[in-house]
Amino acid sequence: MKIEKKTDGTKLTVALQGRLDTMTAPELDKEFHESLDGVTELVVDLAELEYISSAGLRVLLSAQKVMNKQGSMVVKNVNEQIMEVFEVTGFSDILTIE
């Protein structure tokens, strides 16, 4: 998985490419822990994400909880496959998806 970060003031955009699974989720979790301090707007761009596992869902949920306290989080460019996972797991009700 490839993680691209772009900061614009207190806005952080994180673009994910590849697979967010048991092997790569800890890397993303670490990125969020190191990067979310002072961020009021988090955008997670999933345009290039091919797959998400339950481990990946946990990382997104964790980031959502942090951002609920300090600002907002939006998930963008979700493909059909990943949207189906979000809908089946109820994440489509938890996350703000554009």
HELIX and SHEET records of a PDB file:
HELIX    1   1 ALA A   25  SER A   35  1                                  11    
HELIX    2   2 SER A   54  GLN A   70  1                                  17    
HELIX    3   3 GLU A   80  THR A   89  1                                  10    
HELIX    4   4 PHE A   91  ILE A   94  1                                   4    
SHEET    1   A 4 LYS A   2  ASP A   8  0                                        
SHEET    2   A 4 LYS A  11  LEU A  20 -1                                        
SHEET    3   A 4 GLU A  41  ILE A  52  1                                        
SHEET    4   A 4 SER A  72  LYS A  76  1                                        
END                                                                             
